[in-house]
Amino acid sequence: MDKRQQFSGMVQEHQAITQQIAALQSQLSELEATVGYVKSQPEDRAIYRNAGAVLVEVDDRASLQNDLKSTIERVTLALERYVTRENEIKAAYETLAKELEGSK
């Protein structure tokens, strides 16, 4: 594969990773907001969660909070991996761009 094709592949991978990072950041924000809503909801008020295509009342709030916390941890780890990969691609991209400019 020549350098121009390699460069094009890096650009495409960077775009895909950037989109994935944005989606994960959005998901993380939504999860954190949900945790806040659950904490602020009075105990005498019902809380519901999605179960397929229906909403089901939550009997165990602590379990729900643990599930949310666990999901936040998984999303955060995935986000960190994508950011690390994005930085690696940026560095490789910049190096290759300089090589291509030098070969003109």
N, C-alpha and C positions, 0 to 999 in steps of 0.2 A: 504494500500500500504506500503510495507516495505521500509526501507531507501535506499536500493540499487536501487529499481525501481524509487524512488523519485529522487535520484541522477542522474540516467540515463535521466529522464524527464527534469531535470534542464539543463543537458548538451545539450540536443536536443533543448530546448528553447533558450539557450544561443547562440547556433550556428545559429538558425533562426534569432534571433535579430541582431547578428553580421552581417549577410548577408543583412538584411534590412537597418542597419545603413550605410553599404558600398554603397548600392544603393541610399540612400537618400543623402549621401555626394557627390556622383557622380552627381546626379541630381542638387543639389545645386550649385556645381561648374559650371555645364553647364549653368544654369540659370544666374549666375553672369557674366559669359563670354558673354552671349547673351546680357545682359544689357549693357555691355561695347561696344559690337559691334554696338548696336543700337545708343548709344550716339556718337560714333565716325563716324558714317555714315553721310556724308554730306546731308543736307536737299534736295538737288536737285537729289539725288540718291534714287531709289525705295527700299523699304524694303518689304519683303514677309513673310507671316506666313503660317503654315500648317492649312488647313481646310479640315480635312478628308484625302483623297488621293491626294489632289491638293494644290498648292501654290496660295495664294491670296495676291494681293498687299495691303499693309496697307495704308489707307488714313489718319488715326489719330494716329500719333506716340505717343502722350501723353497717349492715351488710351492703346496702346500697352505697354508702359512703366509702367503704373499703373497695368495692368494685370500681367506683369512680377514681379513687386514688391509684389503684393498680393500673387502670387504663391511662391515667395521666403519666404515670411512670414509664409505661411502654411507649407512649407517643413521644415523650420527651427523649427517650433513648433513641428512637428512630430518627427524630429530628436532629439530634446531635450527630448521628452517623451520616445523614444527608448533608449537613453543614460541613462536616469534615471532608466528605467526598467532593463537595462543591469547591472547597478551598484547594484541594488537590488538582481538580480539573482547571481551576483558574490559573494556578501556577504553571501547569503543563501547557495550557493555552497560551499564556504570555510568552513562555520560552519558545514555543513553536512559532508564534507570530513573529518574534524577533528573528528566528532562523529564516522564515519565509521572506521577511523584509531584507535580510542580508543577502539572500540568494538572487535578488532582482537585478 
